[in-house]
Protein backbone atom coordinates (compact mmCIF):
# COMPACT_ATOMS: atom_id res chain seq x y z
CA UNK A 1 0.00 0.00 0.00
CA UNK A 2 2.79 2.40 0.96
CA UNK A 3 4.68 1.65 -2.24
CA UNK A 4 1.52 2.33 -4.21
CA UNK A 5 1.01 5.70 -2.48
CA UNK A 6 4.65 6.61 -2.99
CA UNK A 7 4.27 5.84 -6.68
CA UNK A 8 1.19 8.07 -6.97
CA UNK A 9 2.95 10.87 -5.07
CA UNK A 10 6.01 10.64 -7.32
CA UNK A 11 3.79 10.67 -10.40
CA UNK A 12 1.89 13.74 -9.16
CA UNK A 13 5.17 15.49 -8.33
CA UNK A 14 6.51 14.84 -11.81
CA UNK A 15 3.26 16.13 -13.30
CA UNK A 16 3.32 19.40 -11.32
CA UNK A 17 7.01 19.89 -12.07
CA UNK A 18 6.31 19.55 -15.78
CA UNK A 19 3.35 21.96 -15.54
CA UNK A 20 5.45 24.52 -13.66
CA UNK A 21 8.22 24.27 -16.26
CA UNK A 22 5.65 24.80 -19.02
CA UNK A 23 4.30 27.83 -17.13
CA UNK A 24 7.75 29.41 -16.71
CA UNK A 25 9.06 28.78 -20.23
CA UNK A 26 7.32 31.75 -21.93
CA UNK A 27 8.84 34.07 -19.30
CA UNK A 28 12.28 32.66 -20.03
CA UNK A 29 11.69 33.18 -23.76
CA UNK A 30 10.39 36.70 -23.08
CA UNK A 31 13.66 37.52 -21.33
CA UNK A 32 15.60 36.16 -24.30
CA UNK A 33 13.58 38.32 -26.71
CA UNK A 34 14.10 41.46 -24.63
CA UNK A 35 17.80 40.76 -24.09
CA UNK A 36 18.23 40.45 -27.86
CA UNK A 37 16.64 43.87 -28.35
CA UNK A 38 18.85 45.48 -25.72
CA UNK A 39 22.04 43.87 -26.99
CA UNK A 40 21.27 44.95 -30.56
CA UNK A 41 21.05 48.56 -29.35
CA UNK A 42 24.22 48.14 -27.31
CA UNK A 43 26.20 46.73 -30.23
CA UNK A 44 24.84 49.32 -32.67
CA UNK A 45 25.90 52.20 -30.45
CA UNK A 46 29.31 50.63 -29.81
CA UNK A 47 30.17 50.01 -33.48
CA UNK A 48 28.30 52.80 -35.29
CA UNK A 49 28.11 55.70 -32.85
CA UNK A 50 31.36 54.91 -30.98
CA UNK A 51 29.59 55.39 -27.65
CA UNK A 52 27.13 53.13 -25.93
CA UNK A 53 24.77 54.49 -23.26
CA UNK A 54 24.37 50.89 -22.04
CA UNK A 55 27.13 49.86 -19.65
CA UNK A 56 25.74 46.50 -18.59
CA UNK A 57 22.64 44.36 -19.01
CA UNK A 58 21.47 41.42 -16.90
CA UNK A 59 18.32 39.34 -16.54
CA UNK A 60 16.61 37.28 -13.90
CA UNK A 61 13.76 34.79 -13.75
CA UNK A 62 12.05 34.44 -10.38
CA UNK A 63 12.86 31.19 -8.64
CA UNK A 64 9.96 28.97 -7.50
CA UNK A 65 10.71 29.95 -3.88
CA UNK A 66 10.71 33.68 -4.66
CA UNK A 67 7.54 33.34 -6.73
CA UNK A 68 5.70 31.53 -3.92
CA UNK A 69 6.90 34.02 -1.29
CA UNK A 70 5.56 36.94 -3.33
CA UNK A 71 2.28 35.10 -3.93
CA UNK A 72 1.85 34.63 -0.17
CA UNK A 73 2.65 38.31 0.49
CA UNK A 74 0.02 39.34 -2.06
CA UNK A 75 -2.50 36.73 -0.86
CA UNK A 76 -2.48 35.37 -4.38
CA UNK A 77 -4.06 31.92 -4.90
CA UNK A 78 -1.49 29.35 -6.00
CA UNK A 79 -2.85 28.65 -9.45
CA UNK A 80 -1.10 29.31 -12.73
CA UNK A 81 -3.82 31.69 -13.91
CA UNK A 82 -3.70 33.74 -10.72
CA UNK A 83 0.09 33.82 -10.64
CA UNK A 84 0.17 35.07 -14.24
CA UNK A 85 -2.38 37.81 -13.49
CA UNK A 86 -1.06 39.04 -10.14
CA UNK A 87 2.72 38.50 -10.27
CA UNK A 88 3.87 40.70 -13.13
CA UNK A 89 7.61 40.73 -12.45
CA UNK A 90 8.36 37.04 -12.93
CA UNK A 91 10.70 37.99 -15.78
CA UNK A 92 13.05 40.93 -15.40
CA UNK A 93 15.79 42.70 -17.36
CA UNK A 94 18.06 45.27 -15.73
CA UNK A 95 19.91 47.82 -17.85
CA UNK A 96 22.72 49.87 -16.34
CA UNK A 97 23.46 53.12 -18.13
CA UNK A 98 26.25 55.67 -17.95
CA UNK A 99 24.18 58.77 -17.24
CA UNK A 100 20.69 59.79 -16.14
CA UNK A 101 19.70 61.03 -19.61
CA UNK A 102 20.76 57.67 -21.04
CA UNK A 103 18.16 55.84 -18.93
CA UNK A 104 15.33 57.76 -20.58
CA UNK A 105 16.98 57.53 -23.99
CA UNK A 106 17.16 53.73 -23.84
CA UNK A 107 13.64 53.53 -22.41
CA UNK A 108 12.29 55.55 -25.35
CA UNK A 109 14.14 53.39 -27.89
CA UNK A 110 12.85 50.12 -26.45
CA UNK A 111 9.28 51.17 -25.75
CA UNK A 112 9.06 52.80 -29.17
CA UNK A 113 9.45 49.44 -30.92
CA UNK A 114 6.12 48.40 -32.41
CA UNK A 115 6.06 44.90 -30.90
CA UNK A 116 6.49 46.13 -27.32
CA UNK A 117 3.42 47.18 -25.35
CA UNK A 118 3.97 49.28 -22.23
CA UNK A 119 1.45 48.57 -19.47
CA UNK A 120 2.97 50.51 -16.57
CA UNK A 121 5.75 53.01 -15.88
CA UNK A 122 7.12 53.81 -12.42
CA UNK A 123 9.68 56.59 -12.56
CA UNK A 124 11.61 56.36 -9.32
CA UNK A 125 14.31 58.60 -10.81
CA UNK A 126 12.02 61.61 -10.98
CA UNK A 127 10.24 60.56 -7.76
CA UNK A 128 12.56 58.40 -5.60
CA UNK A 129 11.24 56.08 -2.93
CA UNK A 130 11.42 57.39 0.68
CA UNK A 131 14.62 55.42 1.34
CA UNK A 132 16.34 57.04 -1.65
CA UNK A 133 15.90 54.22 -4.18
CA UNK A 134 16.08 55.48 -7.76
CA UNK A 135 15.41 53.54 -10.95
CA UNK A 136 13.12 53.64 -13.97
CA UNK A 137 10.72 50.68 -13.92
CA UNK A 138 8.79 49.78 -17.05
CA UNK A 139 6.40 46.86 -17.30
CA UNK A 140 6.19 45.84 -20.93
CA UNK A 141 4.63 42.95 -22.82
CA UNK A 142 6.55 41.28 -25.62
CA UNK A 143 5.21 38.61 -28.00
CA UNK A 144 6.68 35.13 -27.68
CA UNK A 145 6.02 32.82 -30.61
CA UNK A 146 5.37 29.31 -29.30
CA UNK A 147 4.69 26.28 -31.49
CA UNK A 148 0.93 26.55 -31.03
CA UNK A 149 0.30 30.18 -30.07
CA UNK A 150 1.65 33.70 -29.69
CA UNK A 151 1.78 34.69 -26.03
CA UNK A 152 2.17 38.25 -24.73
CA UNK A 153 4.68 37.93 -21.90
CA UNK A 154 5.22 40.68 -19.29
CA UNK A 155 8.83 41.63 -18.68
CA UNK A 156 9.86 44.19 -16.10
CA UNK A 157 12.59 46.56 -17.27
CA UNK A 158 14.70 48.27 -14.63
CA UNK A 159 16.86 51.02 -16.10
CA UNK A 160 19.29 52.89 -13.87
CA UNK A 161 22.74 54.48 -13.73
CA UNK A 162 25.88 52.84 -12.36
CA UNK A 163 25.61 54.86 -9.13
CA UNK A 164 21.93 53.96 -8.69
CA UNK A 165 22.70 50.29 -9.30
CA UNK A 166 25.56 50.26 -6.78
CA UNK A 167 23.33 51.82 -4.11
CA UNK A 168 20.40 49.48 -4.86
CA UNK A 169 22.66 46.42 -4.66
CA UNK A 170 23.96 47.46 -1.25
CA UNK A 171 20.50 48.33 0.04
CA UNK A 172 19.17 44.96 -1.14
CA UNK A 173 21.86 43.08 0.80
CA UNK A 174 21.26 45.12 3.96
CA UNK A 175 17.48 44.72 3.64
CA UNK A 176 17.70 40.92 3.61
CA UNK A 177 20.38 40.80 6.28
CA UNK A 178 18.01 42.55 8.70
CA UNK A 179 14.89 40.81 7.39
CA UNK A 180 13.40 44.09 6.21
CA UNK A 181 13.80 45.79 9.61
CA UNK A 182 16.78 48.04 8.94
CA UNK A 183 17.93 49.98 12.03
CA UNK A 184 16.92 53.67 11.79
CA UNK A 185 20.51 54.90 12.00
CA UNK A 186 21.57 52.65 9.13
CA UNK A 187 18.50 53.62 7.12
CA UNK A 188 19.40 57.29 7.57
CA UNK A 189 22.91 56.63 6.30
CA UNK A 190 21.53 54.75 3.30
CA UNK A 191 19.32 57.73 2.47
CA UNK A 192 22.32 60.05 2.71
CA UNK A 193 24.28 57.69 0.45
CA UNK A 194 21.47 57.82 -2.11
CA UNK A 195 21.67 61.62 -2.12
CA UNK A 196 25.45 61.43 -2.57
CA UNK A 197 25.01 58.98 -5.46
CA UNK A 198 22.56 61.36 -7.12
CA UNK A 199 24.97 64.28 -6.78
CA UNK A 200 27.69 62.13 -8.36
CA UNK A 201 25.35 61.24 -11.26
CA UNK A 202 24.53 64.89 -11.89
CA UNK A 203 28.17 65.98 -11.67
CA UNK A 204 29.49 63.23 -13.95
CA UNK A 205 26.81 63.94 -16.54
CA UNK A 206 27.71 67.65 -16.51
CA UNK A 207 31.41 66.83 -16.92
CA UNK A 208 30.61 64.44 -19.77
CA UNK A 209 28.57 67.08 -21.60
CA UNK A 210 31.26 69.72 -21.11
CA UNK A 211 33.95 67.35 -22.40
CA UNK A 212 31.84 66.38 -25.44
CA UNK A 213 31.17 70.04 -26.26
CA UNK A 214 34.84 70.97 -25.88
CA UNK A 215 35.97 68.04 -28.05
CA UNK A 216 33.46 68.90 -30.78
CA UNK A 217 34.65 72.52 -30.80
CA UNK A 218 38.30 71.43 -30.89
CA UNK A 219 37.72 68.98 -33.75
CA UNK A 220 35.89 71.65 -35.72
CA UNK A 221 38.69 74.15 -35.19
CA UNK A 222 41.32 71.59 -36.22
CA UNK A 223 39.33 70.39 -39.21
CA UNK A 224 39.09 66.92 -37.69
CA UNK A 225 35.38 66.35 -38.18
CA UNK A 226 34.57 62.66 -38.51
CA UNK A 227 33.56 61.74 -42.05
CA UNK A 228 31.20 58.90 -42.82
CA UNK A 229 33.37 57.68 -45.72
CA UNK A 230 37.07 57.88 -46.67
CA UNK A 231 38.04 61.23 -48.18
CA UNK A 232 39.23 59.55 -51.38
CA UNK A 233 35.76 58.15 -52.00
CA UNK A 234 34.10 61.49 -51.32
CA UNK A 235 36.46 63.24 -53.75
CA UNK A 236 35.78 60.59 -56.40
CA UNK A 237 32.03 61.03 -56.01
CA UNK A 238 32.39 64.80 -56.21
CA UNK A 239 34.36 64.60 -59.48
CA UNK A 240 31.61 62.50 -61.09
CA UNK A 241 28.92 65.12 -60.52
N, C-alpha and C positions, 0 to 999 in steps of 0.2 A: 504494500500500500504506500509506504513512504517513498519507495523508488518511483512509483507511478506519479505521486505528487511532485517529486523533485523533477521528473521529466516534464510535467505540465508547466511547472514554474520556469524551468530553463527555456521551454518553448515560448512562453509568454514574454520572457525577458528578451529573447532574440527578436521577437516580433516588434516589441516597443523600441528596441535599439534601432532596428531597421526603419521604423516609422520616424523616429527622431532624426536619423541621418537624412531621410528623404525631406523632412521639414527644413533642416538647416542648409541643405545643398543650394537652394536658390540664393540664400544670403551670401554664401561663399562665392557663388558665381557673380552676384551683384558687386561684391568687393573687387573681384578680378576685373569686371567691366570698368568700374570707376578708377581703379589703379591704372588701367591702360590709358584712360583719358588724361589722367594727371601726368603720367610719365611721357605721353606724347607732347604735352605742353612744355614739360621740363626739358625734354630733348630739343624741341624746336627752338626754345629760347637760348639754350646753350650753344647750339650750332649755327643758328641763323642770326640771332640778335646779340650774341656774345655776352649775354647776361641773363641769368635765370633768377626770377623772383622766388623760385621754389628751392629751398635749401635741402629739405628732407621730406620724405613721404613714408607713412607707415599705415598698416591696417590692423584691425583686430575683429575677431568673431567671438561673441560672448560664449563662454564655456557653459556647459549644462548647469554647473553649480551657480555661476553668476546669474544665469537666466532665471533659475528657480528662486534665488534670493530676491531678485527684483520683482518677480511675480508675487511673492509673499508680501513684500513691502507695499505693493500696489493693490493687494487683495484681489489679484487676478486669478480666475479659475485656471487650473492646470489642464487646459485643452489646447490643441494646436491652433484652433480658430481664435480663441481668446488671446493666446500669446501673440499671434500675428497682429491682432488689432490693437492690443494695449502696450506691447513692448516694441517700441519703434526704433530702438538703437541696438538691435541685435548685431547689425553689421555697421562697422565704422571705419572711416578713413581720416587720418590726421595729416594735415599739410603744414609744414613749418616754413615760414617765409622770412625773407631778410628784413623787411620793413613793414610798418603798419599799412601804408598805401598798397603794398603788394598783396596783403590779405584780401582786400576788397577787389583788387584787380583780378586775382585768380578766381575769386568767387563769381565775379561777373562773367569771366570766360567760360567757366564750367556750367553755371546755371543758364547761360545763354544758348547752350547747345540744345537743338530742337528735340532730342530724345530724353532730356532730363526734365522732370517735373518737380518744381519746388513746392513743398507742402507747409514748411514752417521755417522761419528765420529767427534766431535769437542772437542779437548782437550784444555780446558781453564786452566788446571792445568800447563801444560808445556808452554802454551802461553796465559797468562792472558789477559783479556780485558783491555783497557786503564785505566779504573777506578779501576782496581785491582781485578775484579771479577774472581774467580777461581772455576772451577767445570769441571767434565768430562761428556759431553753430548753424548749420543748414541741414534740414532734413529734406532729402530729395529722393524721388523714385526713379529707378532706371530699369528699362526693360531687359529681362533675361529670357533668351530664346531656348526653351526646353524642347525635348523631342516631340511632345504632344501639346504644347501650349506656350504662350508668351505671358510671363508673369512680371508684374510691376513690383520691384523689390525696393523697400526703403533702405537707404544708406545714409547714416549720419556723417556729415562732413564737419570736421573741426579744423579751422584755419586760424593760425596764430603766428606770432613772431618767435624768434629764438628765445628772447628774454621771457616772453609769456609762457613758453613751453617749459623752460627751466624752472620757473616759479611753480607752475602747475604740477610738475613732476615731484617737486619737493613737498608741496602741500598734500599731494595724494599719499605719499609715504607717511607723512606725519599723521594724516587723518586716520589711516588704518592702524597705525601704531597705537594710537590712543582710542581706537574704536569709535571714532567720531566725536569724542569728548575732548577736544583740544583745550589745554589749560589757557585761561584768558591772557596771561602774560605772553605765551607763545603765539597765540592768535593775533595779538596786537603787533608782535614783531613780524609775523607773516604779512599783515596788512601794510606795515611800513615797507617791507621788502617789495611788495607789489607796486607801491608808489615809486620806489627807487627804480624798479625794472621799467616802469612806464617812462620815467624821466630819461633813462638810458635809451629807450626806443626812440623817443622824440629827438634826442640829441644826435644819435647816430644817423637818423634819417635826414636831419638838417645838414650834417657834415657830408653825407653822401650826395645830397642835392647840390651843395656848394662845390664839391669836388667835380661833379659831372658838368656843372655850368662852367667852371674854370677850365676844364679840359677841352670842352667844346669851343670856347673862346680862343684858347691857345692853338688848337688844331686849325681853326679858321684863319688865325693870324699867320700861321706857318704854312698855310696851303696844304695841310695834311688831312683834308676831309676824306673820309672813307668813301671809296667808289664801289659801286655794285659789281663792276666788271673791270678786267685789266685795261689799263690806259691804251694799250696797243689796239685792242678790239674796239674801243670807243672811237679812236682816231680813224680806224678802218671804216667803221660805219658812217662816220661824218664825211669821209671822202666820197662815199658812194651816193650821197644825197644830191 
